[in-house]
Amino acid sequence: MKIVLLGGSGYVGKGIIQELSSYDDMELVSMSRHGGTEEDKKRWPKVSWKSVDLGRPETWQEEVADADWVVDLIGVLFAKNYNEYYKKTVEPVMSVIKFVEEKVKDTKFLFVSANYAPLGMGAYMKAKLVLEDELKKRLGTRAVFVYPGLIYHKERPFVYVIAIALNNLTKIKPLTRLVERLRPIARARFAVEIRNILLNNNSYLMHRTKR
């Protein structure tokens, strides 16, 4: 099975690579602007680390053409406004989606969306929903979505502390629903859920919580 990770050298992507790299029957291709650090290449030597510009099809189309899965991890958590979110989250990947729609028959596309956006992050959520709509329209059942919340790991201490605090708040009943919507999930657990989906199994992350 060949899996192309768009943004694979990032924080979430490395967690997925850590989980999937132990499977001999999975060919992993990480695509990003810088391609991956020397440390990444030494740690995961079986991964193909590609430096690509999604605006230049010749840098990525060959790898995507025979992929079983494309996993979209591109995006930012914080931006000035919706236009910036669109530019950094939606625009870069549209050329890949169109290529899969028009030129590749069997490739599936896994999009990491979001379960919920708290107050002040409406533009972030809007960009996610726009890309969801595009994928549904263009790829139909070949598009698969996951809806995580805050993905945490000790590698990012600030995020880790917030997530642990949120998990503790579940003990306070009036706050349980809010924490469920924010859906904090450890990076390693998230990677396991992604693995399950790639192997055609179900995951609770494929469904949004009730709002």
C-alpha positions, -999 to 999 in steps of 0.1 A, spaced: 0 0 0 14 34 -10 5 63 12 13 99 3 14 123 32 9 160 22 27 179 50 42 147 63 72 163 78 51 184 102 42 179 138 11 156 131 27 140 101 57 127 121 34 111 145 17 92 117 50 82 102 62 69 135 31 46 137 31 35 100 68 31 95 68 -3 113 46 -18 86 67 -34 59 38 -35 34 33 3 36 52 26 13 53 60 28 60 92 8 62 125 28 57 157 7 64 192 20 83 223 9 115 215 27 112 177 23 123 167 58 153 172 79 184 151 80 173 139 114 139 128 99 157 109 71 180 91 96 151 82 120 128 69 92 151 58 64 123 38 46 102 69 41 106 88 8 111 125 18 101 147 -11 105 185 -14 76 196 -35 58 228 -46 21 219 -50 19 248 -75 43 228 -98 26 195 -107 58 180 -121 71 178 -85 44 156 -71 21 141 -98 42 110 -104 40 100 -68 3 107 -64 -6 88 -97 -1 54 -82 -9 61 -45 -35 41 -27 -41 70 -3 -33 107 -1 -35 121 34 -39 159 37 -21 173 67 -15 208 53 -28 238 71 -23 262 100 -40 265 133 -38 303 136 -41 329 108 -51 365 106 -84 360 87 -103 336 64 -84 347 33 -51 336 50 -66 303 61 -79 297 26 -45 305 11 -26 282 35 -52 254 39 -74 251 9 -56 266 -21 -24 245 -19 -42 212 -21 -68 220 -47 -45 210 -75 -39 176 -60 -77 171 -55 -84 180 -91 -56 156 -103 -70 127 -83 -105 135 -96 -95 137 -133 -65 114 -137 -66 88 -109 -94 63 -106 -88 44 -74 -68 67 -51 -86 76 -18 -82 110 -1 -81 114 37 -86 149 49 -79 159 85 -107 183 92 -118 195 127 -145 185 151 -152 220 165 -138 255 165 -141 275 197 -150 311 199 -127 333 177 -118 305 153 -147 306 129 -125 314 100 -104 283 107 -135 261 107 -149 278 76 -118 269 56 -120 233 68 -157 231 57 -150 246 23 -124 220 16 -147 192 29 -174 204 4 -149 204 -25 -138 169 -17 -173 156 -14 -182 172 -47 -152 161 -66 -143 127 -51 -175 114 -36 -170 82 -16 -133 83 -23 -130 112 2 -127 102 38 -128 127 67 -116 127 103 -126 152 129 -100 155 157 -97 183 182 -65 194 199 -37 169 189 -12 169 217 23 156 225 51 165 249 70 178 219 48 209 222 47 216 259 22 244 258 -4 224 238 3 193 260 -4 212 292 -37 226 278 -48 192 266 -41 176 300 -60 204 317 -90 198 293 -89 161 300 -91 168 337 -121 191 332 -141 161 320 -146 152 357 -167 184 361 -200 175 346 -211 210 334 -178 212 313 -179 176 299 -197 186 267 -174 214 260 -143 192 264 -159 165 242 -164 190 214 -128 202 218 -118 165 216 -82 165 228 -63 135 215 -28 123 220 -7 124 188 1 87 191 -36 78 195 -45 99 165 -19 81 144 -34 47 154 -68 60 143 -54 70 110 -38 36 106 -71 19 112 -88 40 85 -61 33 60 -66 -4 66 -103 1 59 -114 -1 95 -137 22 113 -127 50 137 -147 72 160 -129 102 145 -148 97 113 -179 112 130 -183 147 145 -196 149 181 -230 165 185 -227 203 187 
